[in-house]
Amino acid sequence: MNIERPKNDIVEIFGYAPNDTTRGCRSLWRIGACPFISSPCSKTNHDKSIVYGTCSVTTAFGDCIVCPNRLYADKFKVLRRIAQDAFGELNFYTYQEYIKRRTRHEACAVALGMHSGREIKLGQACSMDWVLAKIKDAELLEYTGVEVQSIDITNNYRDNWYAYKNIKKNIVIPQSEHGMNWANVHKRLIPQLIRKSLIYSRSEYVRTGLYFIAPEIVYRKFEDIIGRDIPLVSDKAPDIITVHTYELGGNVPEGNIRSLEFVRENRFKIKDFSERFISGVNLPSACDLDISIKKALGLK
């Protein structure tokens, strides 16, 4: 439906533009299903009574994916790209597909994660998003890890969302009140990536290190912290982090879902990444801190 949309806005709900009223789109609203993982949507309110289905929102830097499941479009194409990079040309299977074929002796790549078998958990506080395993003749030959991150929002988009849910001709869509939780990049996401990459690097089965998938906009926030001049490498090794970034393709007609576009690949050593995070190449200076404290105290 053609309506005037606000500047601060939800960009996709259940995979489609929020003002899309086609039958295929609205059927997902009714059943609360994610079109990218063919499962119930996980974006709900606190008591799970409302399924929001929000995939992406506007930011000051462009449209940004806020649900990691949005990155699994085209039957986990992002994981297939990594399996090919890590293991070469092999058949790629979800866990369910592999179980049906495991009596065969072919070499293949098998994905283990929340939507394919189960996540690999280490103790109470460490869960690996994805493990891609290379298997032949019922034997594990090697594996690599994959971490997938989008970004959390702050505040809410409730009024904006309800306007789209109850959309009708000439309706006025209110602005969303959402913001972006960029602070999580240095508080949680970078430390988590360093810890997990170190675990993978110490396994005798890991030869290509850890892969990291993120929206391009989100990874630029990583670069605000570690710098954009981190030394890149071309060879794969256990102590390497490989970053793949993605963004949404252009707008499409009603009844269609925007494509997911590969943007770039960066490969660097864990040591360089962690040292830059610790040293804070882009941190404010101590002088800035002094000035801020004096200002807060009303001192010169």
N, C-alpha and C positions, 0 to 999 in steps of 0.2 A: 504494500500500500504506500502510495506517495504522500508523505507528510513531511513537515519541516521538523528536523531533528535538532536537539540542542548541541552545544559545543562539547560539554562534558556529558558523556553518553556511554551506554552499553553498546558494544560493537557487534557481538554475536550472542545469540541465545539458542541453545541446542544446535549450534553449528551454523545457523542462518542469521541474516540480518534481523534485528528485533522487530522491525515493521513488516516482515515477510508474513503474509497471511495465506500462503498456498497450503494445500491439503497436507502434503508431505511434511512441511515444517510444523504445522499446528498439531499434527498427530504426535510429534515428539513432545510438544508441550503437554499434551493430555496424558501421556504415559510416563513422562519424566525420563526419557531414554537418551543416552549419549550416542550420536551417530558415528563416533570415531572408535569406540571400543565395543559397540553393540551390547551394552550393559546399562543398568540404571545409572543415571547421573549422580555424582557424589557432591555436587554443589547444593547444599541444603541449609536451612536455618538450624538453630541449635537443637531443636527437638525433632528435626527431620520431617516436620509436617508440610513444609514447602520445599519443592525442588526448583531451584533457581535456573539451573542450566546455563549459567553465564560462562562463556568461553573467553571473551576478550573485551577490553574496554579502551576508551580513549585515554591518552596521556599527553603531556606537553611535548613528547618526543614522537608521537604517532600512535597508531593502534597497537596495543600490546596484549599478547596472550596471557591470561591469568589462571588458566587451568592446564596442568600438565597433560591431561588426556587429549587436549586439542592438538598436541604435537604428535599423536599417534595416527594421524590421517593416512588414508591410502594403505590400510592394513599394515601398520607399523613400518612404513617406508623408512623412517629415520633409523630404526634398528637394523633394517636390511642393509642400509648404506654402511653402517658401522661393521656389520658382520663381513661384508665384502672387503672393507678396508683392513680388517684385522686378520681374516682367514683366507681371503681370496675368493674365487668363484665357487661357492658351495650352495646347495639347496638350503633355504632358510625355513625353519618350522617353529611355530608356537609349540608349547609343551603338549597341548592337546593333539596337534597334528603329528608330533613326534611319537606319541604313545601308539598311534595307529600304525606307525611304520617301523617301530624299533626292531623288528625282526630282520629288517634289511641290513645289509653290510655297508651301505654307502657312507661316505664322509658327509657330515651335514652340520649346520649351525642350529642350535636350539636355544630359544629364549626362555629364561626363567624370570618371572616377575609377578606383580600383583594381578595382571590380566592374562597370565600365561603360566599355569602351575601355581607357584607361590613365590613370594619374596624370600630371599635368603636373609635370615636374621642372625646376628652375632650378639648374644646376651640381650639385655633389656634395652640398651640404648643405641644399638647400631643395626640398621636395616639397609640392605643394598637394594636400590631401585630395580636394577636389571643385571643379570649375569647372562652373557652369551657364551655358550659352551660349544666347542668343536668336538664332535664325537664320531668315532668310526669303530665298527665291530663291537659295539656295546662298551667301548673304552673311552674315557675322557682323555683327550689329547692336550687340550689347552682351553683357557677361557679368558674373557675380558669383562670388565665391569662397565656399566653405563649408569650415570646419574642424570636425572632429568629434573630441571627446575623451571618453573614459571615465576610468578611473583604474587605475593598477597596484596590485598587492598586494605586501605584504612577507611573508616566511616562506612557508609552504606549507599546502595543504589535502589532502595526499596520503592520509593515513589516512582522513580523512572521505570523500574521493572513492572510495577503494577499497571502503569499507563500502557505499556506494550502488551501486557497480558490481556487487557480489556480494550484493545485498540478498536477504534471506529473512525469513520470519516470525520475530518475537521477537528480531531482531538488535539489538545495542546500537550506535548510531551515535556514534563519538567526536567530540569537538569539533574543529572546524577550527582550525589554528594561524595562519591568515592574519591580517595586519593591513593597513592601507591606507597607501599611499605618498603621504600628503598633502604631503610636502615637495616633490614634483615640481611642484606647482601653481606655486610661486614660482621654483623652480630652472629649470624647462623650459617649462611650459605657457604661462604669461603672457608671458615673453619671445618665445616662438615666435609667439604670437597677435599681439603688437605688430609684430614684423618683417613678418609676412605681410600684415597689414592695411595697412601703409605701402606695400608693393609694389603691392597692388591699387589703393590710392588714387591712384596716379600714372599709371594707365592711362587713355587717352582712351576706352576702351570701357566702363569701369566707372562706373556711375551710382548704385549702391546700396551700395557699400562691401563689407565682409566680413561673412558670417554665421557664427555660432559655435553649435554644437549640443553640449549637455552634459547629463548627469544633473543634476537639481536639487540633489542632495546635493553633487556636485562643484562646481557653480557657487557654492554657499554658501561653499565654501572660498576661491574667488576673492574673494568679498565680504569675507571675513575680512582680506584683504590690501589691497584697494582701497577698502574701506568700502561701506556699504549706502546711502549718500546721494550717490553719483555723479550729477551732473545728467543727466537723461534728456531726449531730444529725440523729436519725432514725425516729422520729415521725414527721408527717405532722401537720402544724398549719398555721394560717393566716400570722404569721410573719416569715415564712420560704421561702427561695429561694432554688429551686431544679434545679440542673444543669444536663443536659444530653448532652454528647459530642459524636460526630460521626467522622468517617474518611472514605475515599474511600477504597473499597476492592481492591484486586490485579488486575493486567492487564488481559484483556480478549481478545478472538479472534475478528477479524473484524466483524462488524455487531452486536456487543453486547455492553451493557452498564455496566460499573463497578458497583458493589453493593455498598450500603451505610451501613456501619457497626457501630453498637452501641459500644461505647468504655467504658464509665463509667457514674455513677450517683453520684453526691455530693449533700448533703443537709445540709444547715447551716442557722443560724439566720441572718436576715437583719442587726440587730445591730452589730454583729461581722463583717459582710462584710463591712458595711459603716465605722465603726471605723478603720478598717485596711486600707481602702482607704484614709481616712482623715489623719491618723497618718503616713502613708507611711512607712510600715515596711521595704520596700526594697529601700527607697529613698537614693540617695547619701548623704553623711554627709555635714554639713556646712563647715567643713575643706576643703572638695573637692571643694566647691564653692569658698572659699577664694583663694585657689591655682589657680583655673581656671581664676578668675578675675585678679589676679596679673600677670599670664602668658600672658593674653590678653593685659595687659598694659605694658608688658616688664619689670615688677618689680620682685624683689626677695622676 
